[in-house]
Amino acid sequence: MYNAFTILWAVVLVLGILILIHELGHFIAAKCFGVRVEVFSIGFGKRLIGWRKGDTDYRISALPLGGYVKMWGENPMETRTGDPAEFLSHPRWQRFIIAAAGPVMNILLAIALLTGVFMVRYEHPYFLDQPAVIGFVLENSAAAKAGFKGGDRIVRIGNIQSPTWEDVEAKLMLNPGQPLEVAIQRGGQILNRTIVPDKQGQEEYGALGGWVPQEPNVVTQLEPDMPAAQAGMKVGDEVVAVNGVTMRSMRALITYLQQNLGKPLDVAVMRNGQELHFNVTPVLSHNARGAEQWRMGFISNPVHVDKLGFADAVAKSIEVNKRYSVLILELVRQLAARKVSMKQFDGPIGIARASGEAARQGWMPLLALMAAISLNLGIFNLFPIPILDGGVILLLAIESVMRRDISMKIKERIYQAAFVFLILFAVVVIYNDIGKALPGLAKFLP
């Protein structure tokens, strides 16, 4: 009951605000240019509640899958009166601004939301924005078979030079089952490798199993009465080597401990710029997942947590949104080339599930998710598909070049084809949603 209620209020909040902001963009721009707005609706279909003020009926409608602003004289198939308050009576540049205002508002909202989040809590894994240096490679893994080793630095993946780990993960994600050229620096050599990311999970994102990013082994929590604490190690120590072997990640350290079988260790740590050594004898103990393994008794979770000032938060928000925008466009390009699956798209069910999960984690994750969805909504609406805002902009651009209006008959055919396309797209996305939410049921669906 709690989960259902959490999902319900979270998705209503998220979609309600995003739709409201989008339609508010169209509404404000239309009003600024003197266009009469007849309906401002959150949702489609039958009017449930609302009020009328001036020429506009403000309403909430039965189907909460979007919204719309109906402007007088907007439909090119309707008879025009020539009234200056009609949408089509206004110059094309004004109609262009009105059409673009909705997506622009969504993009600005994404920037504003992330700015607020970063000013309260900017948290990210240490390695994510660092150069892509491999910390450890599991034996017999896909990465090991491709010839990677701990300490290798990825200097190029695909067409990306000097990538961070965030760049690497994005490139892998968008190329499942597709060969990728990777150049690594090992010592003074540049070596070339070819990898084929595996399809992972229900969404079939690409990933390469077996490599672990390099990150500092900083002690963030010590367990009392365990070997590390008893030996004198402290929170904040960074484990740099064990028995003279450099440790570039916690996975490398854990693997070494299991291979060492409980023998005494010489653990080198950095503390306040000094290298210190401790004699530690691991013991068999249960880890956080309940599995028994050789352990020293500390946890390392190197996550950066900061509060950014306003200017830094705005700059970081713009940077993140720009990166995600490129990622969205690349995903669409790969989809058009049939290199990624439609399963990577989420519809209403996926959004509801993600919203509920974010809401359970707190307001900051929910606002961050809202920013991501708002950015997606803004960019999607700018695609040059008739009926969408981008389609209106495209037709206006074509008419500007032609210096005359496209005939009503041609426009009618274009809108009909676009409507069918969007319906089919919605059906596929919802089908994928059902398949991911109820995998047992999906096999019975056509």
N, C-alpha and C positions, 0 to 999 in steps of 0.2 A: 504493500500500500504506500509506504514511504517512497520507494523507488519510483512508482508510477506518478505520485504527486510531484516529486522533484523533477522528473522529466517533463511533466505537463507544464509546470510554471516556468521552467527554464526555457523550453522551446517557445512558449507564448511570448516570454520576455524578449528573447533573442530575435525571433522573426518579426514580432510586432514592432520593435524599435527599428530594425533594418528596413522594413517596408515603409514605416512612417517617414524615416529620413529620406528614403529614395523618392517617395511621392511628394514630400515637402519640397525637394529640389525643383521638381517640375512645377509645382504650385507657385512657389515664390517667383520663379523666372517668368511664368505666364502672367502673374499679377503685375510684375514690374513692367511688362510690355503692353499691358492693357487688354490681355486676352480674357474673355469671360470663362470662368471655370464652373461647370455645371455640377460635377460630382467629384468629391475627394473620398475615396473608399479604401479601407483596409480590408482586404479580402475580395472575393468575387461572388457573383450569384445574388441570391435574395438578400435584400436589406433587412438586417436584424434590429439595430438601434441606430440613432443618430439625431442630428438636428440640422436645421436650415438657417443660414445666416447670409443675407444678401442674395446673390445669385447662386450660391453654392450649397449643395446638400452634403454635409459631412456625415459619413456613415461607416458602420462596421457591418460587413456582409458575411454570408454563411460559410463560404469556402476560404479558410485562412491560408491560402497558398500563394499569396501575393497581394497586389493592390493596384489601383489605377487612379489617374486623374483624367476626367473626361472634360475636354475643352470644347466650347461651342464651335461648330464648323470644322472640327478636327478630321472627321471622316471624309475622305475625298469622294466617296460614293454618294454623299448627301448633297442635296441641292444647296448651292451657295446663295446668300442674299447680298453679299458685298458689304455687310456691316463691318466697321473697323474693329469690332470686338471679336470677330471670328478668327480662329487660328490661321486659316489659309489666307486671310486678308493681310497678314503681316509679312514683311520681307523674309527671305530665306535665312539670312544671318540670325534673325531673331528666333525663328523656328529651330535653327541649329542649336542655339544656346538653350532653348527650352528643352529640347530632346536630350542634350548632353548634361543638363543640370542634375538629373536623378543619379546617374552613375558617378558623376563627380562628387556629389554629396556622400555617396557610399565610400568612395576612396578617401575623402577628407575625414569621414567618421573613423575609418580604420586607422588613419594616422593619429587622430585625436585620442582614440581609445588606447592604443599602444603607448602613446606619450604618457598618459595617465598611469598606466600599469608600470612603466619603467621608472616613473618618479616615485612610486611606492615600493616596488620591488623588481629589480632587474636581475633575474636569476637564469643562469645558463651553465651547462657543463663546461668545465675548463677547456677541454680539447676542441670544442665545436668550432671556435673561430681561430684556432691555431693552425700553423702549417701542418699538412697531412703527413706526419711521421708515424710509421707503424711501430707500436710498442711491443707487440707479441703476435706470433703466428702459431696457431694450434697445429699439432702434427696431423698429417693425413687429411687436412681440411682443403677446401677449394683454393684458398689463398696459398697454402703450402704447395699444392700441386701446380699452381701457376708460377711458383718460383719466388714468392715474397719471403722476406726475413725481417725479424725485429731490427729496428734501426733504419730501415729503408725509408727514404723520403720521396713521396709522390710529387714529382715536379710537373707532370702533365697527365690529365685524364681526359680523353676525347679531345675537345678543342679548348679546354680550360688550362691555362698555364698557372703554375704556382698555386694550386688549389688549397683551400682550407678543408678541414674534415666535413664541414657543412656542404661545401661544393662537391666533395667526393660522394657523400651520401645522396645528394640530390641527383647527381649524374647516374649513379647506380639505380636509384629508384625509377628513373624514367627510361631505363634501357633494359628491362627484363628480357632475358633470352637473346640479347643482341651483343655481338662482339664489340668490345671497347679497347682501344689502344691506350696503354698506360706506360709512362716513362718514369723510372725511379732512379734516384741517386743513391749509390752505395759506395761509400768512401769517395774516391775521385772519379768513379765511373758513372756513366748514364746508361742504364739498361732498359730495354724495351720489352714489354710483356703484353699479351692479349688475354683479356678476361671475358667471360660470359656470365653476367649476373644471373643468379637463380631467381625464379618467381617465388615470392614469399607471401604467405597468408592468403586470406580471402580476397584482398584487393590486388594480389599478384604484383606487388611492388618488387623492383629489382634489388638484390642484395648479394654481396659476396661473403660467404661464411668463412670464419677462421682467423680474420685479422682483428686486432684490437688497437685502437688509437694510443699513441704515447701520451701519458698524463702523469703528473707528479703523484707519488704515493704518500700523500700527506695524512698523518694520523689525525682523524677528526673525532674519534671516540676510543677510549681505552677501557677494557674490561678488567675490573679489579680481580686480584688473585690469579691472573693469567700471566704467562711468561714475559710478555712485553712490558707490562706495568711493573712486575717484580724486578726486571732487569734495569729499570730506571728510565725507560722511554716515556715521553710526554706528548700530550696533544699539541699539534703544530709541528712535530718532527717530520721531516721528509725522508723516507727510506730511499736511498740512492743505489745501494749495492748490498748483496748478501754473499759472503764468502768470496768477495772480489768480483762477483758477477753483477754487471749493471742491470738494474731493474727498471724497465721503462713503463710498466703498468702493473696494476694489482693482479691481473690475470697471470702475468709472468711470474710474480712473486708467489702466488698460490700454487701454480704448477711446480715451481722449484721446491716448495715445501713438501709437496706430496712425493716428489721424486727423492727427496733427501731422507724420508722415512724417520723423522724425529731426531736426527742427529743434531748436536749442538751447532749453532750458527754464529758467524761473525757478521753482525748487522751494522752497516754504515748508514748514519743519518746526518742530515744537515739541520743544525739548530742555530738560529741567529747568525748565519754566515759561517759557522764552524762545523767541521766534520767530526762527529763523535762515533765511537764504536761500542757496541754492546754484545755481550755473550748471551744468546737466547736459545733455549732448548724447547722446541715446539711440543705440544701435547695433543693427543687425540681429543677432539671436542666437536660438538654439533655447531654448524654454522647457522645463519639466519633462516635458511630453508629447511633446517632439520637434518641435513646430511652430516655424517661423521667424517672429519678430515683433520689433517695435521694443521694446527693453528698456533699463532703467537698471541692472539687475543686483542686485536685492534681492528677498527673499521676505518677505511679511507673513502671519503665521498667528496672529491675535489670539485665543488660547485661554486661558481662565482655568484655572490649575492651582493648587489649594490643598490643604492638609491641615487638615481641620476638627477642632476639639476635640470631645470626646464629646457634650456638650450640643448644640452646633451641628450635629453630624452627625445626631443623633437628630431634631432639629427639621427639618432639611433632608430627611431620609429620610421622615418623616411627611408633609411637604409634597408631595414628589414622588409618594409612593404615593397620597395623596389625589387629586392631579391625575390620575394614571393611572387610578384607580378611576372617577372621573367620566367619563374618556375611554372606558373599557370599557363603562360603562352607556349612554353616548351612542351608541356603536357598535352595541350591541344594539338600542337604540331605533330607530336609523336602518335597521338590517337588518329589523326588524319592519315598518317603513314602506316597505320595498323601495326605499330610497334609496341603499343601498350594496350591494356585491356580497359573496357568500359567499367570494369569493376573498381577502378580507381576513383570513380565518381560516386559521391554520396547524394541521395535525395532526401526527402522529408524525414524518412525513418532514420537514416544515418545521422542527419542533423539533430534529430530529437535525442537519439542515443548519446551522441557526443555532448550535447548541451546538458543532459542529465548528469553525465559523468563529470563534466567540468564544474557544474553547480555543487556537486558533492565535495569537490576539492576546495571550493571557496570562490570568492568574488573575483580575485585576480585571474585565475584560469578561465573563468566564465567570460570576463571582459576580453581576454586575449583571444578566446575562441570567437567571440562576437566580431572582433576586428578582422580575423581571418575570413569569416563568412562574408562580412561586409565588403572586403576587398574582392573576393570571388564574385559576389553579386554585381559590383560595379564593373568589373572587367567583362564578365559574361554579357551584361547588357550593352556593352559597346561593340560586341561582335556584329559584323555587317549582315545580320539576318533580319529581313523584314518582319514587322510586328515588334521586334526589340528596338530599343533606342538607337542602337548602332545601325539598324536597317533604315530607320527614318533619316539618320544622318547621311548614310550612303546615297539614298534616293535624292536628298537635297543637294548633295555634292554633284551627282550626275546631272540634275536639272540645272545647276549653276553653270556647268560646263556647256550644256546644250543651250542655255539661255531660254529655255521654255519648259513648261510642265510636261511630265510623262503622261500619256493618255490614260484616262480612267480605266479603259479596258485592260491595258497592260498592268496597271497597278492592281487591279482586282485579281488578275491571275497570279501576280507575284505574292500578294497577301494570302491567297488560298494555298499556294504551294508552301509558303512559310508556315502557315498554321498547321498543315499536315506534318511537316518536318518536326515542329516543336511538340506536337502530340506524340509522335513516334519516339522522340528523344525522351520525353517524360515517362512514357511507358517502359522504355529500356532501363532508365535510371531507377524507377520504382521497382521493377523486376529484380534488378541487382540488389536493391535495398532489402527486399524480402528474402532473397537468397542468402545474404550475409547475416540477416537477423535470425532467420529460421532455416539453417542449412539443410535440415532434415526434410523440410517442406519443399525446398526449391526443386528437388528432382521430380516432383509431381507437377510442377508448373510447365506450361507449354513453352 
